[in-house]
Amino acid sequence: MPIIQAVDRALQILDLFDEYETELKITDISERMQLHKSTIHSLLKTLQVRGYIEQNPENGKYKLGLKLFERGNLVINGLDLRTTARKHLMELSFKTGQTVHLVILDGKEGVYIDKVEGSSGIIAYSRIGRRVPIHSSAVGKALVAFSPAADIERILDGYVFGKRTENTILNREDFLRELEQVRRQEYAIDDQENEPGVRCVAVPIRNYSGQAVAAISISTPISGLDDEQFDQLLALLQETAQQISRQMGFGLHTRR
């Protein structure tokens, strides 16, 4: 199937922006795209007219436009999973006081599609739409562990095990052993592997075939929770995941 070059280039420009680089100069975009500034200017102008790019009048730099936020909300709100899980996430957050996340797998990364702030939760690094590595996060491990073997092989083909903290898993063999452990205990832990000082526990949400279609998690400061409290959180998290999974059809195929 042929690719339309102008459309592809415009989408590449949008992909240059993230939470670390929210604004870019036209020269920055030109250098990264390896295209002449006049070409980049035409693409930016088109995106700007359609609302997908905005220009900061104070410094002349470009940033993502509100149209992307609008379209992103349409996608998220259209997810049956998010709608089904929402009330359960709110109940879990209310019971525990912690911030609860709902994450799906997109390619080789997890993506936060929902978040409920807890009354006592102080974890600030997460946000809806943010991507998270699968090898260093509890949600990533839970998502991959219960995926079909062929999907796991595809995900790990060429996967880069980037170091996030001193505790991060850095190779395929250790990660596969971790996935085995996740399957045995049916939950995953990120023990300061993604963010220093933060421990996270996640469990899969599974569909009628038993495949993980999402994961829910609770993140807490490592110093603010003893083992007994952690076990209590895990039990509530597992109960919530079971409720959502049943609504997604998990277990129905075994009933007669």
C-alpha positions, 0 to 999 in steps of 0.5 A, spaced: 500 500 500 503 506 497 504 511 503 502 519 502 509 522 503 506 529 505 501 525 510 506 521 513 511 527 514 505 531 518 504 525 522 512 525 524 512 532 526 506 530 531 510 525 534 516 529 535 512 532 541 512 529 548 512 531 555 519 532 555 519 537 549 512 540 549 515 546 544 520 546 538 523 551 534 522 550 526 529 549 526 529 543 531 524 540 527 527 541 520 534 538 523 530 532 526 526 531 520 532 532 515 527 536 511 528 544 508 525 549 513 521 551 507 518 544 507 517 544 514 514 551 514 508 549 509 507 542 513 506 546 520 502 551 517 497 546 514 497 543 521 496 549 524 490 551 520 487 545 522 488 546 529 493 540 530 499 545 531 499 551 535 505 557 535 507 560 541 506 568 540 512 569 545 517 565 543 515 563 536 516 555 538 510 550 535 506 546 540 501 541 539 494 544 538 487 542 542 485 539 536 489 533 538 486 533 545 479 533 542 480 527 538 484 523 543 478 524 548 473 521 542 478 515 542 478 514 549 471 515 551 469 510 545 473 504 549 468 500 552 473 497 556 474 504 559 467 505 560 466 498 563 472 499 568 470 506 570 466 505 576 470 499 579 476 504 579 473 509 582 470 504 588 477 501 588 480 508 589 475 510 594 476 504 598 484 505 598 485 512 598 490 511 592 491 513 585 489 507 580 491 506 573 488 503 567 493 501 562 492 497 555 498 495 551 499 499 544 505 496 540 511 495 545 509 500 550 503 500 555 498 507 555 494 510 560 487 510 558 484 512 565 486 514 572 483 516 578 486 520 583 486 517 590 485 522 596 492 520 599 495 518 593 502 522 591 504 519 585 504 524 580 508 521 574 502 518 571 497 521 566 492 519 561 495 518 554 502 517 557 506 511 555 510 506 559 515 501 558 513 494 559 519 491 562 520 496 568 512 497 569 508 492 573 502 494 568 507 492 562 509 485 565 501 484 567 499 485 560 505 481 556 505 475 561 498 474 559 498 475 552 499 469 546 506 466 546 506 469 538 505 476 541 510 476 546 515 473 541 513 479 536 513 484 542 520 482 544 523 482 537 528 487 537 526 490 544 530 495 547 531 494 555 532 501 557 535 502 564 530 507 568 533 505 575 538 501 579 532 495 579 530 495 572 530 489 568 535 489 563 535 483 558 530 478 555 532 472 559 531 476 566 524 479 563 522 472 561 523 469 568 519 475 571 513 473 566 513 466 568 513 469 575 507 473 574 503 468 571 504 463 577 502 469 582 497 472 577 500 479 579 506 483 577 510 488 581 514 494 579 519 495 585 522 501 584 524 499 577 520 505 573 521 510 578 525 511 584 522 510 591 515 508 588 512 501 588 507 498 584 502 492 583 498 490 577 493 485 575 491 483 568 484 484 566 482 478 561 477 477 556 473 471 554 479 468 551 483 469 557 488 474 554 490 480 558 486 486 554 488 491 560 491 492 567 489 496 573 495 498 578 496 501 584 502 505 585 505 507 592 511 510 595 516 505 598 516 508 604 509 509 606 506 502 606 508 495 610 507 488 607 501 487 611 498 493 608 501 492 601 497 485 601 491 488 603 491 493 597 493 487 592 487 483 595 482 489 593 486 490 586 485 483 584 477 483 586 476 489 582 480 486 576 476 480 577 469 484 577 471 487 570 474 481 567 467 478 568 464 484 565 469 483 559 466 475 558 472 472 562 470 465 565 463 465 561 466 460 556 467 455 561 460 455 564 454 450 561 
